[in-house]
Amino acid sequence: QLLVRRILQDRGYVPLIAHSCEQLFDILGTRHVDMVLMDIQMPGLCGLESTRRIRDGLLAGVPRDIPIVALSAATAPTDRRLALDAGMTDYIAKPVTRFELLAVVQRALAGKAPRIA
């Protein structure tokens, strides 16, 4: 988390950190966020189920199409497929490289002003 935060800050992004999906939902309900980097294995509700809830429109005021990029220690092709099937925009396996992270973020934002949770 510290490495990802530093990489994003060095490029001028403003990362907001959520330590659980419930905290993420609070942030998404009260702040403008352009993109979510979501760990698949978060405390409480998992990243896959959280993504499904966002995509199903179950969070008032949160755009269903907000870019959600999975961060996961799982590297099997089936893990990537599960994330994409849940509605995630993209998938990054840990350990993540600076180049890979920034490429995925730039691709997902596609010209939006950067604010990341």
Phi, psi and omega in degrees: 000318179295320179295313180299316179301313182297316179301315181293317179297320179299335179264006176092005176282160181242086181284139172248136185255130173244132182266359176204165178292327178297318178293323176300314180300321176298315179297313182297331180279346186235348183230153173280121180231132181268341186200152177238128168260113189243123173288134181296319182260083177256155176300143181077230181297133182284163181298326179294313180293322178298318178297316179301318180296319178295311182296330179278359178075027183274358178246109182302133176082356180259122180298132181296336184261014178303134178298131177232118180250127179281138169243124185213147174281345179283133185242000181289146177305327179293328177294317177299316181298318178300318180295314180293323178294330177286347178113007179289147183285322182203178187214131176235128176271140176277150359285138183270143176265157178304311182300312182297314181300311182294324178296316180293318179297312180298319179295317182290323181285326176041057174092000178282155173292131187283120167212116189239138174255000000 
